[in-house]
Amino acid sequence: MLNLHQRSRQVATGVAVGDTPTRPAQEPRSGEFFSPLPIAALALMVVNDVWLKPALHSELTGKLSDIGLCFFMPLFLSEVLGILFGVGVRARLWAGALITAAVYTAQEVVPPFTRFALTVLRAIGPRMGIHGVFELTSDWTDLLCLVLVPAAVWYGRRRLDRIALETARPTCSPESGHENPSLA
């Protein structure tokens, strides 16, 4: 007969005590954004927008924010979809990628959308403590940064697969009599 701890573990994981799980009970709901590369991409964009662009406005500073944005935004949107709505890994990664690519492309090449984006930024920026002039410079070469969107999907998938594997590892429990080979 199972004790309360064993039964609660079995219910939570979907795996009987003593069995070795072959896959996690469910996909991870988060983990793709709060990791080193997306946070570094976000930091690159913030440092560039706050300090580098005003001090060294150049072609390079114009691209750095785009590089950071095209990498971190699909992962951020994916994480939000996973946490708030429980969307599956594959669907949310691709949804984040498609939304990012569509909005980024539109703000670069569709002047009415660029004006709309600036209106929104000017309205919410001060409420978020961001004071200053919002500008979007349309440059078709910025679209080259879109290659980072599928790279972000690849990174997110690898990151979430790693998390799923870590949660699926069997643990050593005195009740099961099995040893965890990863601890040996």
FIMI-743508 format. One line per field, with one value per atom (N, C-alpha, C, CB): residue in one letter; x, y, z; residue number from 1; atom name. Coordinates in pm, whole numbers. Glycine has a CB too. Layout:
BEGIN
resn: A  ...
c1: X  ...
c2: Y  ...
c3: Z  ...
resi: NUM  ...
name: CA  ...
END
This chain:
BEGIN
resn: M  M  M  M  L  L  L  L  N  N  N  N  L  L  L  L  H  H  H  H  Q  Q  Q  Q  R  R  R  R  S  S  S  S  R  R  R  R  Q  Q  Q  Q  V  V  V  V  A  A  A  A  T  T  T  T  G  G  G  G  V  V  V  V  A  A  A  A  V  V  V  V  G  G  G  G  D  D  D  D  T  T  T  T  P  P  P  P  T  T  T  T  R  R  R  R  P  P  P  P  A  A  A  A  Q  Q  Q  Q  E  E  E  E  P  P  P  P  R  R  R  R  S  S  S  S  G  G  G  G  E  E  E  E  F  F  F  F  F  F  F  F  S  S  S  S  P  P  P  P  L  L  L  L  P  P  P  P  I  I  I  I  A  A  A  A  A  A  A  A  L  L  L  L  A  A  A  A  L  L  L  L  M  M  M  M  V  V  V  V  V  V  V  V  N  N  N  N  D  D  D  D  V  V  V  V  W  W  W  W  L  L  L  L  K  K  K  K  P  P  P  P  A  A  A  A  L  L  L  L  H  H  H  H  S  S  S  S  E  E  E  E  L  L  L  L  T  T  T  T  G  G  G  G  K  K  K  K  L  L  L  L  S  S  S  S  D  D  D  D  I  I  I  I  G  G  G  G  L  L  L  L  C  C  C  C  F  F  F  F  F  F  F  F  M  M  M  M  P  P  P  P  L  L  L  L  F  F  F  F  L  L  L  L  S  S  S  S  E  E  E  E  V  V  V  V  L  L  L  L  G  G  G  G  I  I  I  I  L  L  L  L  F  F  F  F  G  G  G  G  V  V  V  V  G  G  G  G  V  V  V  V  R  R  R  R  A  A  A  A  R  R  R  R  L  L  L  L  W  W  W  W  A  A  A  A  G  G  G  G  A  A  A  A  L  L  L  L  I  I  I  I  T  T  T  T  A  A  A  A  A  A  A  A  V  V  V  V  Y  Y  Y  Y  T  T  T  T  A  A  A  A  Q  Q  Q  Q  E  E  E  E  V  V  V  V  V  V  V  V  P  P  P  P  P  P  P  P  F  F  F  F  T  T  T  T  R  R  R  R  F  F  F  F  A  A  A  A  L  L  L  L  T  T  T  T  V  V  V  V  L  L  L  L  R  R  R  R  A  A  A  A  I  I  I  I  G  G  G  G  P  P  P  P  R  R  R  R  M  M  M  M  G  G  G  G  I  I  I  I  H  H  H  H  G  G  G  G  V  V  V  V  F  F  F  F  E  E  E  E  L  L  L  L  T  T  T  T  S  S  S  S  D  D  D  D  W  W  W  W  T  T  T  T  D  D  D  D  L  L  L  L  L  L  L  L  C  C  C  C  L  L  L  L  V  V  V  V  L  L  L  L  V  V  V  V  P  P  P  P  A  A  A  A  A  A  A  A  V  V  V  V  W  W  W  W  Y  Y  Y  Y  G  G  G  G  R  R  R  R  R  R  R  R  R  R  R  R  L  L  L  L  D  D  D  D  R  R  R  R  I  I  I  I  A  A  A  A  L  L  L  L  E  E  E  E  T  T  T  T  A  A  A  A  R  R  R  R  P  P  P  P  T  T  T  T  C  C  C  C  S  S  S  S  P  P  P  P  E  E  E  E  S  S  S  S  G  G  G  G  H  H  H  H  E  E  E  E  N  N  N  N  P  P  P  P  S  S  S  S  L  L  L  L  A  A  A  A
c1: 84  0  90  -96  48  126  97  96  204  182  139  310  104  53  154  15  282  386  398  522  399  411  290  425  172  50  47  -75  85  84  187  112  302  403  349  533  280  223  119  161  34  -69  -5  -168  94  157  234  251  301  386  322  513  218  156  237  138  335  422  413  570  393  384  519  340  515  637  717  605  846  932  949  878  856  869  965  732  1030  1118  1038  1247  1017  941  1018  906  948  1012  993  957  899  877  810  791  820  758  606  800  543  398  337  350  399  353  471  242  453  560  581  527  704  728  645  878  592  512  600  409  725  814  959  789  1048  1191  1268  1210  1199  1269  1320  1180  1249  1291  1387  1170  1358  1443  1563  1364  1651  1774  1880  1751  2005  2114  2106  2240  2085  2089  1976  2084  1850  1746  1763  1610  1808  1830  1946  1860  2049  2160  2111  2275  2023  1968  1884  1883  1806  1727  1819  1632  1922  2018  2088  2122  2123  2185  2093  2217  1965  1871  1857  1735  1846  1830  1954  1801  2071  2196  2212  2318  2181  2192  2096  2165  1970  1869  1892  1731  1936  1949  2082  1937  2192  2323  2395  2410  2400  2483  2425  2501  2296  2238  2253  2090  2219  2236  2382  2182  2477  2617  2687  2692  2655  2729  2639  2814  2536  2438  2508  2338  2493  2559  2479  2707  2529  2466  2466  2540  2576  2587  2484  2727  2473  2377  2234  2396  2213  2081  2043  2075  2142  2116  2115  2220  2189  2202  2067  2292  1981  1850  1767  1774  1778  1704  1751  1719  1881  1938  1884  2094  1890  1840  1692  1867  1614  1469  1428  1406  1490  1451  1487  1517  1578  1609  1524  1755  1509  1439  1287  1483  1232  1086  1010  1051  1052  977  976  1036  1087  1097  1015  1244  1010  928  780  953  736  596  561  567  653  632  614  749  701  693  560  809  514  385  272  361  275  171  172  189  290  300  252  442  291  255  106  340  59  -79  -185  -94  -152  -255  -222  -278  -104  -68  -54  -169  -21  -4  116  14  104  212  338  167  449  581  591  690  566  583  494  552  367  272  311  129  351  381  511  387  611  736  710  841  633  605  511  547  416  329  412  218  503  591  675  682  724  805  724  867  604  521  475  399  435  393  510  336  626  743  779  863  785  823  722  835  594  490  495  351  502  502  632  485  744  873  877  988  832  831  737  790  619  522  575  390  639  688  806  728  872  984  938  1081  833  802  662  820  577  441  425  334  437  434  312  436  190  79  98  -54  154  179  290  217  391  498  442  607  352  290  205  203  131  50  139  -33  249  341  397  456  433  485  378  537  256  146  129  15  133  119  237  111  359  478  474  605  431  425  317  398  213  105  143  -22  205  235  374  221  465  602  610  681  550  557  494  489  391  327  417  194  514  609  740  636  743  863  966  926  926  1017  987  1004  1077  1058  1162  1068  1122  1213  1137  1331  1212  1153  1155  1230  1039  1032  1043  899  1139  1158  1177  1279  1123  1145  1198  1014  1316  1376  1355  1528  1282  1258  1380  1133  1427  1546  1528  1678  1519  1494  1605  1478  1725  1833  1810  1969  1726  1692  1623  1603  1561  1490  1587  1413  1715  1814  1818  1953  1780  1779  1673  1754  1579  1475  1531  1375  1656  1715  1730  1853  1729  1740  1610  1783  1498  1370  1370  1253  1403  1410  1522  1428  1628  1735  1681  1856  1595  1534  1443  1455  1369  1282  1367  1197  1476  1567  1621  1684  1667  1720  1612  1774  1494  1385  1348  1263  1346  1312  1418  1298  1544  1653  1647  1790  1622  1615  1501  1598  1384  1268  1284  1141  1348  1376  1467  1441  1566  1658  1583  1773  1494  1414  1325  1329  1264  1177  1255  1108  1376  1459  1498  1585  1530  1568  1452  1619  1331  1216  1171  1101  1214  1173  1269  1162  1385  1482  1422  1610  1444  1396  1479  1401  1417  1489  1506  1415  1607  1634  1542  1784  1462  1377  1394  1229  1399  1420  1306  1432  1186  1073  1081  944  1143  1141  1250  1156  1361  1471  1553  1417  1517  1590  1690  1495  1801  1900  1891  2042  1919  1919  2058  1884  2067  2198  2265  2184  2190  2254  2324  2151  2294  2360  2484  2263  2502  2614  2745  2589
c2: -117  0  125  -1  226  349  443  418  509  612  741  636  842  967  1034  1062  1036  1097  1024  1094  893  815  838  665  840  858  998  837  1101  1237  1250  1340  1185  1186  1118  1118  1006  932  1017  799  1086  1170  1289  1219  1352  1471  1440  1535  1325  1295  1203  1234  1132  1035  908  1097  888  772  700  812  570  492  494  347  494  493  368  498  387  275  258  148  311  304  411  319  387  486  557  420  689  760  767  900  755  764  902  659  979  1117  1193  1122  1325  1399  1389  1545  1409  1403  1511  1418  1627  1732  1819  1818  1892  1979  2094  2032  2147  2263  2383  2300  2457  2576  2699  2602  2691  2806  2759  2909  2853  2823  2872  2677  2910  2951  3095  2933  3183  3324  3353  3412  3307  3339  3245  3328  3268  3191  3285  3065  3243  3337  3411  3263  3343  3413  3514  3313  3478  3580  3701  3518  3676  3788  3875  3736  3814  3891  3973  3796  3915  3988  4107  3894  4087  4197  4305  4144  4264  4360  4438  4287  4370  4437  4547  4337  4517  4615  4734  4549  4706  4814  4902  4756  4842  4919  5001  4826  4941  5012  5130  4916  5108  5215  5327  5157  5290  5391  5466  5324  5397  5462  5472  5389  5361  5363  5450  5223  5436  5517  5666  5483  5715  5860  5906  5897  5822  5863  5840  5789  5731  5692  5662  5571  5738  5704  5671  5820  5545  5499  5383  5456  5331  5214  5095  5176  5077  4965  4975  4958  5093  5106  5093  5240  5123  5104  4958  5169  4871  4728  4650  4668  4697  4618  4591  4691  4691  4670  4570  4804  4577  4484  4341  4523  4324  4191  4136  4196  4217  4172  4142  4276  4231  4214  4088  4335  4063  3946  3814  3953  3818  3695  3679  3691  3785  3765  3769  3869  3846  3862  3733  3963  3647  3522  3436  3442  3437  3357  3419  3344  3550  3618  3587  3771  3605  3577  3430  3612  3340  3198  3171  3116  3230  3211  3261  3282  3377  3432  3336  3572  3284  3189  3062  3154  3017  2897  2920  2848  3030  3058  3092  3173  3183  3231  3134  3364  3068  2989  2840  3042  2799  2658  2603  2578  2688  2645  2551  2769  2447  2350  2414  2238  2348  2403  2439  2303  2344  2369  2483  2241  2480  2582  2720  2547  2729  2862  2918  2856  2832  2882  2938  2770  2865  2913  3032  2801  3037  3155  3279  3132  3265  3377  3422  3337  3325  3357  3428  3229  3378  3439  3579  3351  3597  3730  3828  3725  3786  3872  3909  3804  3811  3837  3929  3706  3906  3988  4133  3928  4152  4288  4360  4284  4290  4351  4393  4254  4305  4335  4451  4212  4449  4556  4691  4525  4695  4825  4873  4816  4784  4825  4872  4709  4810  4835  4889  4710  4899  4949  5081  4843  5196  5326  5347  5436  5308  5327  5246  5289  5128  5047  5110  4903  5166  5233  5350  5283  5429  5541  5491  5625  5382  5323  5277  5205  5208  5160  5277  5078  5384  5502  5566  5605  5570  5624  5542  5626  5411  5322  5343  5173  5345  5364  5497  5355  5601  5733  5739  5840  5658  5656  5574  5598  5458  5372  5395  5227  5449  5471  5549  5544  5669  5747  5674  5881  5595  5520  5409  5459  5370  5267  5329  5171  5460  5528  5554  5448  5540  5562  5700  5450  5792  5929  5956  6033  6022  6052  6049  5954  6060  6062  5920  6161  5876  5745  5767  5671  5697  5704  5563  5794  5540  5414  5451  5327  5408  5435  5312  5469  5331  5220  5197  5245  5076  5039  4893  5060  4871  4735  4638  4735  4687  4596  4541  4668  4609  4558  4422  4657  4396  4268  4148  4268  4173  4066  4008  4117  4088  4041  3933  4158  3919  3817  3675  3830  3656  3521  3476  3518  3571  3536  3480  3657  3501  3449  3295  3503  3229  3082  3033  3025  3111  3073  3073  3170  3169  3176  3056  3307  3016  2898  2774  2877  2760  2646  2647  2649  2764  2776  2741  2919  2796  2769  2622  2850  2558  2415  2333  2366  2363  2291  2314  2334  2438  2472  2396  2624  2396  2329  2177  2369  2123  1979  1940  1937  2024  1997  2000  2100  2097  2106  1982  2234  1941  1823  1698  1802  1683  1568  1569  1565  1687  1696  1661  1837  1700  1668  1524  1760  1458  1320  1219  1294  1266  1175  1107  1248  976  908  951  753  956  992  869  1103  870  761  776  758  677  683  555  704  565  446  345  485  394  304  218  383  275  205  98  303  117  21  41  -119  139  166  277  204  269  375  462  317  588  682  677  828  628  619  754  551  861  991  1037  1095  974  1011  926  998  819  728  786  595
c3: 0  0  0  122  -74  -87  29  -220  76  177  106  263  185  129  36  241  73  -10  -145  63  -142  -265  -356  -233  -298  -376  -439  -288  -362  -417  -529  -307  -516  -623  -748  -577  -729  -842  -914  -794  -840  -900  -972  -794  -910  -968  -1095  -867  -1098  -1213  -1315  -1167  -1274  -1364  -1376  -1500  -1288  -1293  -1160  -1324  -1165  -1041  -969  -1071  -837  -757  -791  -605  -817  -852  -1002  -794  -1081  -1226  -1273  -1295  -1384  -1444  -1551  -1502  -1536  -1637  -1768  -1589  -1878  -2008  -2069  -2102  -2018  -2063  -1950  -2193  -1952  -1843  -1848  -1848  -1733  -1727  -1815  -1582  -1822  -1911  -1952  -1844  -2061  -2110  -2013  -2252  -2011  -1925  -1971  -1925  -1874  -1907  -1924  -1799  -1882  -1896  -1894  -1783  -1924  -1920  -2039  -1908  -2146  -2267  -2261  -2385  -2190  -2186  -2073  -2174  -1953  -1838  -1836  -1706  -1933  -1949  -2006  -2043  -2008  -2039  -2172  -2037  -2282  -2412  -2432  -2524  -2404  -2420  -2327  -2396  -2204  -2112  -2162  -1969  -2218  -2276  -2396  -2319  -2478  -2593  -2546  -2682  -2442  -2384  -2328  -2274  -2258  -2202  -2314  -2115  -2423  -2537  -2589  -2650  -2604  -2656  -2560  -2679  -2432  -2334  -2329  -2194  -2319  -2314  -2441  -2295  -2553  -2681  -2687  -2798  -2652  -2662  -2560  -2643  -2440  -2334  -2343  -2197  -2372  -2366  -2500  -2269  -2576  -2697  -2809  -2748  -2838  -2945  -2920  -2962  -2800  -2779  -2789  -2642  -2746  -2745  -2878  -2637  -2946  -3067  -3186  -3038  -3206  -3309  -3442  -3329  -3484  -3607  -3666  -3579  -3777  -3840  -3744  -3972  -3670  -3578  -3465  -3520  -3403  -3293  -3344  -3222  -3471  -3530  -3543  -3665  -3558  -3576  -3444  -3668  -3344  -3220  -3153  -3122  -3148  -3087  -3167  -3076  -3299  -3384  -3363  -3533  -3347  -3322  -3190  -3319  -3085  -2956  -2960  -2850  -3020  -3026  -3100  -3093  -3215  -3296  -3229  -3433  -3132  -3059  -2933  -3023  -2854  -2727  -2739  -2628  -2832  -2837  -2864  -2942  -2959  -2977  -2850  -3094  -2777  -2655  -2542  -2611  -2535  -2435  -2459  -2438  -2584  -2617  -2590  -2765  -2624  -2600  -2450  -2655  -2371  -2225  -2171  -2154  -2218  -2175  -2213  -2238  -2334  -2377  -2294  -2524  -2255  -2173  -2032  -2170  -1972  -1833  -1819  -1777  -1902  -1886  -1942  -1953  -2053  -2119  -2130  -2255  -2086  -2091  -2232  -2018  -2328  -2467  -2476  -2563  -2557  -2575  -2632  -2666  -2609  -2645  -2792  -2610  -2879  -3023  -3072  -3103  -3033  -3078  -3027  -3031  -2901  -2848  -2902  -2696  -2926  -2986  -3125  -2992  -3205  -3340  -3340  -3425  -3246  -3236  -3201  -3129  -3105  -3070  -3188  -2954  -3265  -3383  -3490  -3441  -3518  -3622  -3583  -3651  -3458  -3413  -3421  -3269  -3373  -3377  -3520  -3309  -3608  -3748  -3816  -3826  -3791  -3856  -3807  -3830  -3676  -3621  -3658  -3468  -3648  -3681  -3829  -3650  -3916  -4059  -4089  -4141  -4029  -4054  -4009  -3983  -3891  -3844  -3927  -3697  -3998  -4084  -4222  -4100  -4277  -4419  -4446  -4495  -4346  -4367  -4291  -4321  -4359  -4290  -4197  -4392  -4236  -4140  -4012  -4207  -4023  -3904  -3819  -3942  -3884  -3811  -3731  -3909  -3793  -3723  -3605  -3820  -3627  -3520  -3404  -3574  -3435  -3331  -3251  -3393  -3318  -3249  -3159  -3350  -3207  -3125  -2998  -3206  -3012  -2895  -2800  -2939  -2853  -2768  -2694  -2853  -2764  -2700  -2592  -2805  -2607  -2507  -2383  -2569  -2403  -2287  -2229  -2327  -2307  -2259  -2130  -2364  -2123  -1999  -1880  -2019  -1903  -1794  -1741  -1842  -1823  -1782  -1735  -1898  -1724  -1677  -1785  -1568  -1911  -2023  -2081  -2133  -2058  -2107  -2214  -1991  -2315  -2424  -2556  -2427  -2661  -2795  -2852  -2887  -2897  -2963  -3113  -2928  -3174  -3318  -3373  -3353  -3490  -3562  -3700  -3572  -3729  -3859  -3947  -3846  -4055  -4147  -4235  -4233  -4233  -4310  -4352  -4228  -4480  -4528  -4489  -4680  -4467  -4426  -4284  -4433  -4206  -4074  -4082  -3999  -4196  -4212  -4209  -4344  -4229  -4219  -4077  -4259  -3980  -3840  -3818  -3745  -3910  -3895  -3894  -4007  -3939  -3932  -3787  -4003  -3695  -3553  -3496  -3473  -3563  -3514  -3515  -3599  -3627  -3621  -3530  -3760  -3517  -3424  -3280  -3437  -3249  -3116  -3093  -3100  -3196  -3183  -3156  -3313  -3228  -3207  -3065  -3309  -3020  -2884  -2780  -2859  -2799  -2705  -2698  -2742  -2814  -2818  -2744  -2964  -2770  -2701  -2551  -2755  -2512  -2369  -2301  -2351  -2364  -2305  -2307  -2378  -2410  -2412  -2296  -2547  -2269  -2158  -2024  -2156  -2007  -1885  -1871  -1884  -1982  -1978  -1940  -2114  -1993  -1958  -1811  -2045  -1760  -1619  -1527  -1587  -1564  -1480  -1495  -1512  -1603  -1627  -1565  -1774  -1516  -1457  -1336  -1418  -1324  -1204  -1084  -1221  -970  -848  -762  -771  -683  -592  -472  -548  -446  -328  -249  -367  -118  -36  -54  110  -87  -101  -227  -103  -333  -461  -472  -574  -400  -411  -538  -406  -621  -744  -718  -859  -785  -774  -897  -759  -879  -990  -1055  -941  -1180  -1245  -1263  -1379  -1267  -1284  -1157  -1325  -1043  -918  -891  -803  -968  -944  -992  -1012
resi: 1  1  1  1  2  2  2  2  3  3  3  3  4  4  4  4  5  5  5  5  6  6  6  6  7  7  7  7  8  8  8  8  9  9  9  9  10  10  10  10  11  11  11  11  12  12  12  12  13  13  13  13  14  14  14  14  15  15  15  15  16  16  16  16  17  17  17  17  18  18  18  18  19  19  19  19  20  20  20  20  21  21  21  21  22  22  22  22  23  23  23  23  24  24  24  24  25  25  25  25  26  26  26  26  27  27  27  27  28  28  28  28  29  29  29  29  30  30  30  30  31  31  31  31  32  32  32  32  33  33  33  33  34  34  34  34  35  35  35  35  36  36  36  36  37  37  37  37  38  38  38  38  39  39  39  39  40  40  40  40  41  41  41  41  42  42  42  42  43  43  43  43  44  44  44  44  45  45  45  45  46  46  46  46  47  47  47  47  48  48  48  48  49  49  49  49  50  50  50  50  51  51  51  51  52  52  52  52  53  53  53  53  54  54  54  54  55  55  55  55  56  56  56  56  57  57  57  57  58  58  58  58  59  59  59  59  60  60  60  60  61  61  61  61  62  62  62  62  63  63  63  63  64  64  64  64  65  65  65  65  66  66  66  66  67  67  67  67  68  68  68  68  69  69  69  69  70  70  70  70  71  71  71  71  72  72  72  72  73  73  73  73  74  74  74  74  75  75  75  75  76  76  76  76  77  77  77  77  78  78  78  78  79  79  79  79  80  80  80  80  81  81  81  81  82  82  82  82  83  83  83  83  84  84  84  84  85  85  85  85  86  86  86  86  87  87  87  87  88  88  88  88  89  89  89  89  90  90  90  90  91  91  91  91  92  92  92  92  93  93  93  93  94  94  94  94  95  95  95  95  96  96  96  96  97  97  97  97  98  98  98  98  99  99  99  99  100  100  100  100  101  101  101  101  102  102  102  102  103  103  103  103  104  104  104  104  105  105  105  105  106  106  106  106  107  107  107  107  108  108  108  108  109  109  109  109  110  110  110  110  111  111  111  111  112  112  112  112  113  113  113  113  114  114  114  114  115  115  115  115  116  116  116  116  117  117  117  117  118  118  118  118  119  119  119  119  120  120  120  120  121  121  121  121  122  122  122  122  123  123  123  123  124  124  124  124  125  125  125  125  126  126  126  126  127  127  127  127  128  128  128  128  129  129  129  129  130  130  130  130  131  131  131  131  132  132  132  132  133  133  133  133  134  134  134  134  135  135  135  135  136  136  136  136  137  137  137  137  138  138  138  138  139  139  139  139  140  140  140  140  141  141  141  141  142  142  142  142  143  143  143  143  144  144  144  144  145  145  145  145  146  146  146  146  147  147  147  147  148  148  148  148  149  149  149  149  150  150  150  150  151  151  151  151  152  152  152  152  153  153  153  153  154  154  154  154  155  155  155  155  156  156  156  156  157  157  157  157  158  158  158  158  159  159  159  159  160  160  160  160  161  161  161  161  162  162  162  162  163  163  163  163  164  164  164  164  165  165  165  165  166  166  166  166  167  167  167  167  168  168  168  168  169  169  169  169  170  170  170  170  171  171  171  171  172  172  172  172  173  173  173  173  174  174  174  174  175  175  175  175  176  176  176  176  177  177  177  177  178  178  178  178  179  179  179  179  180  180  180  180  181  181  181  181  182  182  182  182  183  183  183  183  184  184  184  184
name: N  CA  C  CB  N  CA  C  CB  N  CA  C  CB  N  CA  C  CB  N  CA  C  CB  N  CA  C  CB  N  CA  C  CB  N  CA  C  CB  N  CA  C  CB  N  CA  C  CB  N  CA  C  CB  N  CA  C  CB  N  CA  C  CB  N  CA  C  CB  N  CA  C  CB  N  CA  C  CB  N  CA  C  CB  N  CA  C  CB  N  CA  C  CB  N  CA  C  CB  N  CA  C  CB  N  CA  C  CB  N  CA  C  CB  N  CA  C  CB  N  CA  C  CB  N  CA  C  CB  N  CA  C  CB  N  CA  C  CB  N  CA  C  CB  N  CA  C  CB  N  CA  C  CB  N  CA  C  CB  N  CA  C  CB  N  CA  C  CB  N  CA  C  CB  N  CA  C  CB  N  CA  C  CB  N  CA  C  CB  N  CA  C  CB  N  CA  C  CB  N  CA  C  CB  N  CA  C  CB  N  CA  C  CB  N  CA  C  CB  N  CA  C  CB  N  CA  C  CB  N  CA  C  CB  N  CA  C  CB  N  CA  C  CB  N  CA  C  CB  N  CA  C  CB  N  CA  C  CB  N  CA  C  CB  N  CA  C  CB  N  CA  C  CB  N  CA  C  CB  N  CA  C  CB  N  CA  C  CB  N  CA  C  CB  N  CA  C  CB  N  CA  C  CB  N  CA  C  CB  N  CA  C  CB  N  CA  C  CB  N  CA  C  CB  N  CA  C  CB  N  CA  C  CB  N  CA  C  CB  N  CA  C  CB  N  CA  C  CB  N  CA  C  CB  N  CA  C  CB  N  CA  C  CB  N  CA  C  CB  N  CA  C  CB  N  CA  C  CB  N  CA  C  CB  N  CA  C  CB  N  CA  C  CB  N  CA  C  CB  N  CA  C  CB  N  CA  C  CB  N  CA  C  CB  N  CA  C  CB  N  CA  C  CB  N  CA  C  CB  N  CA  C  CB  N  CA  C  CB  N  CA  C  CB  N  CA  C  CB  N  CA  C  CB  N  CA  C  CB  N  CA  C  CB  N  CA  C  CB  N  CA  C  CB  N  CA  C  CB  N  CA  C  CB  N  CA  C  CB  N  CA  C  CB  N  CA  C  CB  N  CA  C  CB  N  CA  C  CB  N  CA  C  CB  N  CA  C  CB  N  CA  C  CB  N  CA  C  CB  N  CA  C  CB  N  CA  C  CB  N  CA  C  CB  N  CA  C  CB  N  CA  C  CB  N  CA  C  CB  N  CA  C  CB  N  CA  C  CB  N  CA  C  CB  N  CA  C  CB  N  CA  C  CB  N  CA  C  CB  N  CA  C  CB  N  CA  C  CB  N  CA  C  CB  N  CA  C  CB  N  CA  C  CB  N  CA  C  CB  N  CA  C  CB  N  CA  C  CB  N  CA  C  CB  N  CA  C  CB  N  CA  C  CB  N  CA  C  CB  N  CA  C  CB  N  CA  C  CB  N  CA  C  CB  N  CA  C  CB  N  CA  C  CB  N  CA  C  CB  N  CA  C  CB  N  CA  C  CB  N  CA  C  CB  N  CA  C  CB  N  CA  C  CB  N  CA  C  CB  N  CA  C  CB  N  CA  C  CB  N  CA  C  CB  N  CA  C  CB  N  CA  C  CB  N  CA  C  CB  N  CA  C  CB  N  CA  C  CB  N  CA  C  CB  N  CA  C  CB  N  CA  C  CB  N  CA  C  CB  N  CA  C  CB  N  CA  C  CB  N  CA  C  CB  N  CA  C  CB  N  CA  C  CB  N  CA  C  CB  N  CA  C  CB  N  CA  C  CB  N  CA  C  CB  N  CA  C  CB  N  CA  C  CB  N  CA  C  CB  N  CA  C  CB  N  CA  C  CB  N  CA  C  CB  N  CA  C  CB  N  CA  C  CB  N  CA  C  CB  N  CA  C  CB  N  CA  C  CB  N  CA  C  CB  N  CA  C  CB  N  CA  C  CB  N  CA  C  CB  N  CA  C  CB  N  CA  C  CB  N  CA  C  CB  N  CA  C  CB  N  CA  C  CB  N  CA  C  CB
END
